[in-house]
Amino acid sequence: MSRPFVGLALSLALAGCGGGGGTPSTPSPSGSPPTATPTPPSATLAIFNQGVLHDVRLSMDPGDWQALRDNFRSNQYYAANITLDSETYNQVGIRSRGAGSRDATKPGLEVDFNRYVPTQEFHGYKRLSLDNHTTDTSMLRERLAFTVFEAMGISAPQLAHTRFTVNGEYWGVYSVVESISKPFLQARFGEESGALFDYEYLFPYGFEWRGPDPAAYIPVPFQPETNENRPETGPNLVEFVRAINQTPDASFVSTMSGLLDVDRFLAYVAVENAIAEYDGFVGDFGMNNLFLYRFGGQSRFVFIPWDKDSSFQAPAWPIFHNVDANVLTRRLLEDPGKRKVYTDAVLRAAQSYVNTRYLTPRLETAYSQIRSAVQADTKKPYTNADFEGAVGGLRGVIAAREADVQSQAP
């Protein structure tokens, strides 16, 4: 553990308030019942307002900041003070985060508000992520992808772009990303008492049966994020995987309909292929970038998208990309009725959202908002010309997706 860090001005604030700045003041609004349509929060926190290019400022021991970057593959936490626009929080934990996006020069960061101050939270959130945009040269893909998920009725994390400074030095354009945690669950599903799993990619997996031992699934690849010390959460997940693999064909759809909202799940997968995502639920390397939640007191599950900076990869993309590589999608789409549900969802996503009428104005608004800050970002691992070219390529992908999807629809 690193030594505590408190700057001169902030040390006075810490002494005066007995912990962190910024008191949680926004209650989590009620959502729909677990079996109903998920809804976005009724009151978006200011930090997730996409109409503003935010300012996040970090103050920490320079030696710790250097150590974090030198050891960017490590999950070692360091103490720091953070200001999000006008709200300051002292003694938060900061660590490097990400898989392929980890970077020594411009590290992605996890902010843990109660790492050193147990009662400290940010409006109910214990953690937030700071996305460094090292793997998305346009810096826009995830923002646009989550917009499409939400428009299609799939709850996705909120995010907004921000300028990021460390000890007064500009460190580039990042995004502040909502954590998938209890405030998210309460806001979107109306409850938070169930079992939340973060899918941690370590090997290709597509819901194949790995036997009845919970240790074959937990904590790898399904990392518990809630109820971590309750062993009963394991068998529920095991039975879900068992049902995916061992339910007879004749009763598969009806059985799965008792375990998840099948049509909504198929819309989730349809969105991924509408936005040409290669590293998601039906990704090229097996499942990735998702959370799985079992509702409290139920055996029903829901999938939550995460980390969509690998979307909008190509103007032409198969609408059934990799669906046969995952046991759940393959078996569901063997049913003619559910295959039609899926194709209708891909068409709806393309015709309503992944097109120049809906998505391009949102792209241009975001691009105009961040362009100057990106040009001044000397930490990004690509040039300004690369950024402009990536945005241009993204425009082309969006312009082509609707016609490509329509050409493939039966």
C-alpha positions in Angstrom: 0.0 0.0 0.0 1.3 3.4 -0.8 1.6 6.1 1.8 -1.3 8.5 2.2 -1.2 11.7 0.1 -2.8 14.9 1.1 -1.8 18.2 -0.7 -1.4 21.4 1.3 -4.8 23.0 0.4 -6.6 19.7 0.5 -5.2 18.7 3.8 -7.0 21.6 5.4 -10.3 20.4 3.8 -9.6 16.8 4.9 -9.0 18.0 8.5 -12.2 20.1 8.4 -14.6 17.4 7.1 -13.1 14.2 8.5 -12.7 12.3 5.3 -13.5 13.0 1.7 -15.0 16.0 0.0 -18.3 15.7 -1.8 -21.2 14.1 0.2 -23.4 11.6 -1.6 -26.5 13.6 -2.2 -28.3 12.0 -5.2 -30.5 9.1 -4.2 -30.7 6.2 -6.6 -34.0 6.5 -8.3 -36.4 3.5 -8.5 -36.3 1.5 -11.7 -38.7 -1.0 -13.2 -39.5 -4.4 -11.7 -36.8 -6.9 -12.6 -38.9 -8.6 -15.2 -39.9 -5.3 -16.9 -38.1 -3.1 -19.4 -34.9 -1.7 -17.8 -34.9 2.1 -17.6 -32.1 4.6 -17.4 -31.6 6.7 -14.3 -34.3 9.4 -13.9 -31.6 11.9 -12.8 -28.2 11.7 -14.5 -25.3 12.8 -12.3 -23.6 16.0 -13.6 -20.4 14.1 -14.3 -22.1 12.0 -16.9 -23.7 14.9 -18.7 -22.5 14.5 -22.3 -23.3 18.1 -23.1 -20.1 19.2 -21.2 -16.4 18.4 -21.7 -15.6 17.8 -18.0 -12.5 18.4 -16.0 -11.0 15.7 -13.7 -7.9 16.7 -11.8 -5.7 14.3 -9.8 -3.2 15.3 -7.1 -0.8 12.6 -5.8 2.7 12.0 -4.8 4.8 12.4 -8.0 6.8 9.3 -7.1 3.6 7.2 -6.8 2.3 8.5 -10.1 5.6 7.4 -11.7 5.4 4.0 -9.9 1.9 3.5 -11.2 3.1 4.1 -14.8 6.3 2.1 -14.4 4.2 -0.9 -13.1 1.1 -0.3 -15.2 0.4 -4.1 -15.5 -0.1 -4.2 -11.7 -3.3 -3.5 -9.8 -1.4 -1.8 -7.0 -3.4 1.1 -5.5 -2.0 4.5 -4.7 -3.5 7.2 -2.6 -4.5 10.5 -4.2 -7.0 13.4 -4.1 -9.4 13.8 -7.0 -11.6 16.7 -8.2 -14.4 15.9 -10.6 -15.5 19.3 -12.0 -16.1 21.1 -8.7 -16.3 18.2 -6.3 -13.1 17.1 -4.4 -12.6 13.8 -2.8 -9.5 13.1 -0.6 -7.6 9.9 0.0 -9.1 7.9 -2.9 -7.4 4.8 -4.3 -6.0 5.0 -7.8 -4.8 2.0 -9.9 -4.0 1.1 -13.5 -6.9 -0.7 -15.2 -7.8 -2.3 -18.5 -6.7 -5.4 -20.5 -5.4 -4.5 -23.9 -5.8 -0.8 -23.2 -3.2 -0.7 -20.3 -0.6 1.8 -21.1 2.5 3.2 -19.4 2.3 6.7 -20.8 -1.4 7.3 -20.6 -2.8 4.8 -18.1 -6.4 3.9 -17.8 -7.4 4.3 -14.2 -9.8 2.8 -11.6 -10.9 5.3 -8.9 -11.8 3.6 -5.6 -13.4 6.2 -3.3 -13.5 4.2 -0.2 -10.2 2.4 -0.5 -8.7 4.4 2.4 -11.8 6.2 3.7 -14.3 3.3 4.3 -17.4 5.6 4.3 -16.5 7.7 1.3 -18.6 7.4 -1.9 -19.3 9.5 -5.0 -23.1 9.9 -5.0 -23.5 6.3 -3.9 -20.7 5.0 -6.2 -17.7 3.4 -4.6 -15.8 3.3 -7.9 -15.5 5.0 -11.3 -13.4 4.3 -14.3 -11.2 6.7 -16.3 -10.9 5.3 -19.8 -7.7 6.4 -21.5 -8.8 5.8 -25.2 -5.5 4.2 -26.2 -7.2 1.5 -28.3 -9.8 3.7 -30.0 -8.1 6.2 -32.1 -11.4 8.1 -32.7 -12.1 8.3 -28.9 -15.8 8.1 -29.8 -16.7 4.4 -30.3 -17.8 3.5 -26.8 -19.9 6.7 -26.4 -21.8 6.0 -29.6 -22.1 2.3 -28.9 -23.7 2.8 -25.5 -26.1 5.3 -27.1 -27.3 2.6 -29.4 -27.7 0.0 -26.6 -29.8 2.4 -24.6 -31.9 3.4 -27.5 -32.6 -0.3 -28.0 -33.7 -0.7 -24.4 -30.5 -2.4 -23.2 -29.2 -0.8 -20.0 -25.6 0.4 -20.5 -23.2 2.4 -18.4 -23.2 6.2 -18.6 -20.0 8.0 -19.7 -18.8 11.4 -20.6 -15.6 12.8 -22.0 -13.2 14.8 -19.8 -9.9 16.7 -19.8 -7.6 14.9 -17.3 -4.7 16.6 -15.4 -2.3 15.1 -12.9 -0.5 17.4 -10.5 -1.4 20.3 -12.8 -0.1 18.7 -16.0 -2.6 18.0 -18.8 -2.7 14.2 -19.4 -5.2 14.2 -22.3 -8.7 13.3 -23.1 -10.4 10.5 -21.0 -13.9 9.3 -20.4 -15.5 9.1 -17.0 -17.4 5.8 -17.0 -20.1 4.7 -14.6 -19.2 1.5 -12.7 -21.5 -1.5 -13.0 -22.3 -1.7 -9.3 -25.2 -1.4 -6.9 -26.2 2.2 -7.8 -26.4 1.1 -11.5 -28.4 -2.0 -10.6 -30.8 0.0 -8.4 -31.3 2.7 -11.0 -31.8 0.4 -13.9 -33.5 -2.7 -12.4 -35.1 -1.4 -9.2 -33.1 -3.7 -6.9 -29.5 -4.5 -6.0 -29.6 -7.6 -3.8 -28.7 -10.2 -6.4 -25.4 -11.6 -7.6 -23.3 -9.5 -10.0 -20.5 -11.1 -12.0 -17.8 -9.3 -14.0 -16.8 -11.5 -16.9 -13.0 -11.7 -16.8 -11.5 -12.9 -20.1 -8.7 -15.4 -19.6 -9.5 -18.0 -22.3 -12.0 -18.5 -25.1 -15.4 -19.5 -23.7 -18.9 -19.6 -25.1 -21.0 -21.0 -22.2 -19.8 -24.6 -22.7 -20.5 -27.0 -19.8 -17.4 -27.3 -17.6 -18.9 -29.7 -15.0 -20.9 -29.1 -11.8 -18.1 -27.6 -9.7 -18.7 -23.9 -9.1 -14.9 -23.4 -9.2 -14.9 -24.1 -12.9 -16.8 -20.9 -13.4 -16.2 -18.7 -10.3 -14.0 -16.6 -9.9 -12.8 -17.3 -13.5 -14.2 -16.3 -15.8 -17.1 -15.0 -13.7 -15.7 -12.7 -11.1 -18.2 -12.0 -8.2 -18.7 -8.2 -7.7 -21.4 -8.6 -5.1 -22.1 -11.2 -2.4 -18.5 -12.3 -2.9 -18.5 -14.4 0.3 -21.8 -16.2 -0.2 -21.2 -19.6 -1.8 -24.8 -20.0 -2.7 -24.3 -17.6 -5.6 -22.2 -20.2 -7.3 -24.6 -23.0 -7.9 -27.2 -20.6 -9.4 -24.7 -19.7 -12.1 -23.8 -23.4 -12.5 -27.5 -24.3 -13.0 -27.8 -21.5 -15.6 -24.9 -22.9 -17.6 -26.3 -26.5 -17.1 -29.6 -25.4 -18.5 -27.9 -23.7 -21.5 -26.2 -27.0 -22.4 -28.4 -29.8 -21.2 -32.0 -28.6 -21.7 -33.7 -30.7 -24.5 -34.2 -28.8 -27.8 -38.0 -29.1 -27.6 -38.1 -27.1 -24.3 -35.0 -25.0 -24.7 -36.8 -21.7 -25.5 -39.4 -22.1 -22.7 -36.7 -23.0 -20.2 -34.5 -20.2 -21.1 -37.4 -17.8 -21.0 -37.7 -18.6 -17.3 -34.0 -17.7 -16.8 -33.7 -14.5 -18.8 -35.6 -12.1 -21.0 -34.8 -14.0 -24.2 -36.0 -11.3 -26.6 -34.1 -8.6 -24.8 -31.0 -10.8 -24.8 -31.3 -11.4 -28.5 -31.6 -7.6 -29.0 -28.3 -7.2 -27.0 -26.5 -9.5 -29.4 -28.2 -7.9 -32.4 -26.9 -4.5 -31.3 -23.4 -5.9 -31.2 -23.6 -7.1 -34.8 -25.4 -4.0 -35.9 -22.5 -1.9 -34.6 -19.9 -4.3 -35.9 -18.4 -5.2 -32.5 -15.6 -7.9 -32.6 -14.9 -8.2 -28.9 -18.3 -8.6 -27.2 -20.6 -11.4 -26.4 -20.1 -13.1 -29.7 -16.6 -11.8 -30.2 -13.8 -13.2 -32.3 -12.1 -14.6 -29.2 -15.1 -15.9 -27.2 -17.3 -14.0 -24.8 -15.9 -10.7 -23.5 -16.7 -7.3 -22.1 -19.9 -8.0 -20.2 -21.4 -8.3 -16.8 -23.9 -10.9 -15.8 -26.5 -10.2 -13.0 -28.9 -12.6 -11.3 -31.8 -10.7 -9.8 -32.2 -11.0 -6.0 -34.3 -13.9 -4.9 -34.7 -15.1 -8.5 -33.1 -17.4 -10.9 -33.4 -14.8 -13.7 -30.3 -13.3 -15.3 -29.6 -10.2 -17.4 -26.5 -9.3 -19.5 -25.0 -5.8 -19.2 -22.6 -4.5 -21.9 -19.2 -3.1 -21.1 -16.1 -1.6 -22.8 -17.3 -1.1 -26.3 -14.3 0.7 -27.8 -13.9 -2.1 -30.3 -17.2 -1.5 -32.1 -17.9 0.1 -35.5 -15.1 -2.0 -37.0 -16.2 -2.3 -40.6 -18.9 -1.0 -43.0 -19.8 -4.6 -44.0 -20.4 -7.0 -41.1 -22.3 -10.3 -41.0 -25.5 -10.0 -39.0 -25.0 -13.5 -37.7 -21.3 -12.9 -36.9 -20.1 -15.7 -34.5 -23.6 -16.5 -33.2 -22.9 -20.2 -33.8 -19.7 -20.1 -31.7 -21.7 -19.5 -28.5 -23.9 -22.2 -27.1 -26.6 -19.9 -25.9 -27.0 -17.9 -29.1 -26.6 -21.0 -31.3 -29.4 -22.9 -29.5 -31.8 -19.9 -29.3 -31.4 -19.1 -33.0 -32.1 -22.7 -34.0 -35.7 -21.8 -33.1 -37.3 -20.1 -36.1 -39.4 -17.7 -34.0 -36.4 -16.5 -32.0 -34.3 -16.3 -35.2 -36.9 -13.9 -36.5 -36.8 -11.9 -33.2 -33.1 -11.6 -33.6 -33.1 -10.5 -37.3 -35.9 -8.0 -36.6 -33.8 -6.6 -33.8 -30.7 -6.2 -36.1 -32.9 -4.5 -38.6 -34.5 -2.2 -36.0 -31.1 -1.2 -34.7 -29.8 -0.3 -38.1 -32.9 1.4 -39.5 -33.6 3.4 -36.3 -30.2 4.1 -34.8 -27.0 2.9 -36.6 -27.4 5.3 -39.5 -26.6 8.8 -40.6 -30.0 10.2 -39.4 -29.6 9.2 -35.8 -26.0 8.5 -35.0 -24.1 10.9 -37.2 -25.4 14.1 -35.5 -24.3 12.5 -32.2 -20.9 11.7 -33.6 -20.4 15.3 -34.9 -21.5 16.8 -31.5 -19.1 14.6 -29.6 -16.3 15.2 -32.2 -16.7 19.0 -32.0 -16.7 18.8 -28.2 -13.4 16.9 -27.8 -11.5 17.9 -31.0 -9.4 20.7 -29.5 -8.6 18.8 -26.4 -7.6 15.8 -28.4 -5.3 17.9 -30.5 -3.6 19.1 -27.3 -3.3 15.6 -25.9 0.4 14.7 -26.3 0.0 11.4 -24.3 -2.2 9.6 -26.8 -0.3 6.8 -28.7 -1.3 8.2 -32.1 -1.1 11.5 -34.0 -3.7 14.1 -34.6 -3.9 13.0 -38.2 -4.6 9.5 -37.0 -7.4 10.8 -34.9 -8.9 12.7 -37.7 -8.6 9.7 -40.0 -10.3 7.4 -37.4 -13.2 9.8 -37.0 -13.5 9.9 -40.8 -13.5 6.1 -40.9 -16.2 6.0 -38.2 -18.4 8.3 -40.3 -18.0 5.9 -43.2 -18.9 2.8 -41.1 -22.0 4.5 -39.7 -23.1 5.6 -43.2 -22.8 2.1 -44.5 -24.3 -0.1 -41.8 -28.0 0.4 -42.5 -27.8 -0.7 -46.2 -25.5 -3.6 -45.3 -27.8 -4.9 -42.7 -30.8 -4.5 -44.9 -29.0 -6.4 -47.7 -28.5 -9.4 -45.4 -32.0 -9.6 -43.8 -34.1 -12.5 -45.0 
